[in-house]
Amino acid sequence: MNARWAFAALLAFSALCARPCAAQPAGFAGLGVDASGFALPDPGRALVFPRDHGAHERFRIEWWYLTAALKGADGRRYGAQWTLFRSALAPNGPERGWASPQLWMAHAAVTTPDAHHAAERFARGGIGQAGVTAEPFAAWIDEWEMRGEGGDKGDGLGHLRLFARGEAFSFRLDARAQGPLVAHGRGGYSVKSASGQASHYYSQPFYRMSGTLDLPSGPVEVTGEGWLDREWSSQPLDRSQSGWDWMALHLDDGRKLMAARVRGTAPFLFGTLIDKDGAARPLTGAQLRLTPEARTPPTPWRVEVPGAGLDLTLAAVNREAWMRVSVTYWEGPVVVSGSAKGSGYLEMTGYRAPNP
């Protein structure tokens, strides 16, 4: 999801339209607008790998989203984000050339305890500047890339190398999966609202990360844990929903937890508790409680899964981890305490950012 609903793509890409753009449609960032002509998620469709690692151009929006909770050799905490969004202006069109309706946007960031660096890229589909291939897996925009290493005989995402750069940072990271892919919801069909809006959604939450962050103060060697989200849809939000709060957590006992709250007329909660062997338990609002300490990012959160004995508190590594890109949102690494310890990532969208 981890994040999702390519909200930023739909708004930022409007600047690339050849025709005047209409007023912002219904739902947060237009994600509740009617999806006539586009494909819709099918609860009876099974995920197929490695095919589903590639683009689904009949759907309106899609993303490849990796976050990494990292540590340096001195124990300092860091975070890294690599994201590629695809958005379609129309349900049909030529696959190649400037007339392709496919548009691309990417975000990259590095967070330290006292700084946050972010960058953004845009591309038009059909000319090779950005894209995704399923086999072998590769996702890129300009020189930024998330690429599968040759020789991966598993599901196609077992070993990735990532690179991105901005004005004040770059990173090269290696991601090696220590567990299986995980489908959210019912076999990858993930419901996002009481009225039934949904997406196809799966993750690789078991990456062991290593590599180098190049920062203004110099290079830092890091290790840690990573989480890749894959999601696609055409109308993932209800018209009344105004934003979301999403978290992906790595617990020290080996379990993983994805939990989210979509804000609207009434909050809609969903999540997945993942055992260390990859067995997934879908969570509904009746099984999950997400309580913010305050109304604005990056508020500490209390996260409860009573049936699993979890009562967790999340605290930001850096409270200033605002992504000040085309549409501002908060996203950064968090420390987990309470009934279990760990690390992870928090994303909060649809809030007003303070002046820098």
N, C-alpha and C positions, 0 to 999 in steps of 0.2 A: 504494500500500500504505500509504507515507509515510504510513500508519501503520496503524494500521491495524488492520485487523481489529477494528474498533470495540470494543475491549476495554473501554474505560472506559464506553462507552454501556451495554453489557450489565450491568455491575455497578451503575453509578449508577442506571440506569433501574429496577432492581429495587425501589428505594425508592418508585417511583411505582405499583407493582402494587396492585391492589385486594385481592388475596388474599395470604396469607403466602407468602414466597419459600422455595423449596427450597434445600438446601445447594448450594454452588457446583458446577456440573457439570464434566465432564471437560475437560481441556485448559486452557491459559491463559485465564482470564476466561470460561470456559465455551465457548470457541470450537471445542472438539472434541466438543461434545455432538451427539447425533443430531439431524438436521434434518428429521425426518419431517414431510411436509405442505408444506414449503417448496420452492421451485424450486431446482434445482442448476445450477451452471455447465455449459455445453454446449460442448465443443471444436469442434463444427461450426457454432456460431452466429457470424455476422459482426457486428462492431460497426456501428451505424448512427447517423450524426450528422445533425441535432442531437438525435435522439430519445434517445440514450443519455446525454445530459447530464442528463436528468430522473431521477426516482425510479423504482426497480424494486421495487414493493411486494410482489411475490410472493417476494422473497428476504428473508432474515432480517436482514442487516446491510449497510450501505452508507455511503460518506462522500465528501465534497467537501473537498479538503485542499490548501491553498496555503501554501507557505513561501517567504520572500523573504530572500535574502542581500543586505544593503544597505550603503551607505556614505554618510556625511555629506560636506559640502563640505570639511571639515577632514581627511578621510581616515579618521575613526573608523568602525569597523565596527558594524553593527546587524543585527538579525534581526526578522522579523515572521511570525506564524503566524495563519491564519484557517481554522477547521475546523468543518464541520457533519456530524454523525453522524445516521443514521436507523437505528432498530432496531425490529423487529416482535415483539410479544409472541405473536402467533399468525399462522398463514399465511392466515387469512381473517377478514373482518370488515367492518363498514361503512366506507366511505371518509370519511364526514363525521361530525362531532359527537364528543362526549366518549367514545363507545364505540369509536372507531377504535383498532385495535391498534398504530398507528404512534406511536413515541416519538422525540423529537429531543433532541439535546444538542450544544452548541457549545463550542469552546475558542478563545480568542484570546490572543496573547502578543506582547510586545516584549522583545527582549534587547539590552542595551548591554554594553560591556566591563566595567561594574561594577554592573549591576543587571539583574534579570529580573522582569517584571511579567506576571501571568497572570490570566485570568478565565474563568468557566464559566457557561453558561446551559442551562436545561432547558425543554422544552415538550411538551405532549401533541398528537398529531396530530389532524386533523379539524376544528380550530376556527380555523385561519388564523394562529395565532401563529408557526408555523414551516412551512417547506416549500420545495419546489424545482419550478420549471417549466422545461421544455426549450426552448421557443420562444415568445417570447424568453426567453433564459436568465436566471433569477433564483434565488438561494438566500438564505434569510433566517431569522432567529430574533429576534423583537422588532425592535429598530432596527438590529441587526447585519445587514449584507447584503454579498453578492457578486453583482453585477448586470452583465449584458451591456449594452453601450452600443448604442443604436439605430443602425441603418445597417450593422451587421456582416453582410456578404453572404457570409462564408466559412463556417466550420464551426460558428459560434455561440459560440465562446469566444475570438474574436480580440481583443476589447477588453473588459476588465472594470474595474469600479470596486468597491473594497472599503472597508468601514467596520466598525470594532468599537471598543468601549471597556470599560475596567475602572475600578476605584477610583483607580488612579494613572496611567492612560495612556489614550490613544485613538490611532487612526491612520486616515488616509484615503490610499488608495493607488490608483494607476492602473496597470493591467497591459496591455501591448500585445504580442501574439505576433509573434515574428520568424521563426517556422518552423512546421512542421506538427504536428498531433497524432501521438503515437507509441503504438503498441500493444505491450504487453509479452507475453513468452511466444510462443505460437503464435497470432498474429492477435488477441491480447487475452485468450487463455486462459492464465492464469498458474498453474503448479503450485507448491504451497507445502510439500509433504512427499513423502517416499519412498513413502507409501501412496496418494498421488494426490489429496489435498485440493487445491482450486484456487479461483480467483476469476476474474471478468472484470476486467481492469485495463488502463487506458490513462492517458497523461499528456499535458499540455502543458508541456514543459520549456523553452520558448523565450521566456518573458515578459521584456520589458524593463520594469522597475518605476520608478516615480517617485511622489513624494507627500510627506506630512508625518507625522511621529511627534510627538504631543503628550505630553511627559514632565514629571515634576515640576520639572525644571530649565528647561522652556520648549520651544517647538516646534523641531524639527529637520527641515530639508529633506533628503530622501534620494533616491538612485537606486540601481539594482542589477538583480539578476536573480531571477526567480521561477519556481516549479515547481508546477504543479497536478496532483494525483493524483485519479483517479476509479476507484473499486473497489467491487464488490459481490459478495456470496456468501451462503451459508447455513451452511457448515461449513468455513471456510478453514484450520483447523488440525487436525493429528492429536491424539489424546487425550494423547499423551506430551509434546507441545511446550509449553514453559514461558515463551516470550517471544521477542523478536526484536531485531535490531540492523539499522537501515535507514539508508541514506545516499543523497542525491541531490546530485550534484556538477556544477558549471559550470566547465569548464576553459577557460583563456585562449585555447586554439587553436580554440575554438568547439564542441568535442565536449562531450557530456553523458554522465554515468554514473549509473545507478541500480544499487545493489548491496545485498543483504540476506542476513542469516544468521538462520535460525529455529533456536532452541535446543531440543533435545530429547534423546532417547536418543543420536542422532548429529546434528551440525549439518547443516542443509539450506541450501545456498547457491544463489542465483540472481541474475540481474541483466540489464541491458541497456546496451550501449554504443551511443551515438547519434552519428552523424556530424553535422557542422554543417549539412548539407542535410536532416537528418531521417531518413536511412537508419538502421535499427535492427538491431543484431546481438544476439540473445539469448545470455546467458552461463549456463553450468551450473557446478557445483562443480568440474568438471575444468578449467575455463577461468578461474576466479576464485579468488583467495585473499584472505581477510579475517582479519587478525591483530591482536587487541587487545593493547595493551602491558600492561594490567592487567585485573583481573576485574570492575571496577565502573565506572560512568559517572563522568565523561565521559572515559574513557581515550582517549589517542591511538590511532589505528588506522593500520596499514599495509594498503594496498589495492593488490593486484597483478592486472593482466591481462596476463600474459606475451605472449600472442599479439598484443597491441596496443602493446607496449613501455611499458606503464604500471606505475610503481612509485611510489605516492603515500603521503604521510603526512597525516593529518587531525589538526588541533588545535583545541580549542574556543575560541571568542571569549570566552566566559564560562563557567567551570567550574561555576557555581552555577545553571545554567539548568534547574532542576528544575520541572516542571509539578506543583505541589502542589494538585491538583484532586481529584475523587472517587477516582480511582486515580492515584497518583503515578508519573510517568515522567520521563525526561530527554529534552529536545529543544531544540536550539539551533543557531545558525550555527557553521560551522567554516571554517578557512583551510586550503587545500590547498597542499602543497609536494612537492618530489621531482622526478620526471621531467617533470611538468607542474605549473603553478601554477593557482590558481583559488579558488573559494569554494563553499559549499553548506550543506546541513543534515544533521544527524545526529539519529536518534531511537533510544533504547535503552529497552526496556520489560521488566518482570518483574524488576527489581532493587529492593533495599531502599534507600530514600533515607536520607541522614544526617539527624540532627535539625537543624531550621532554627536 
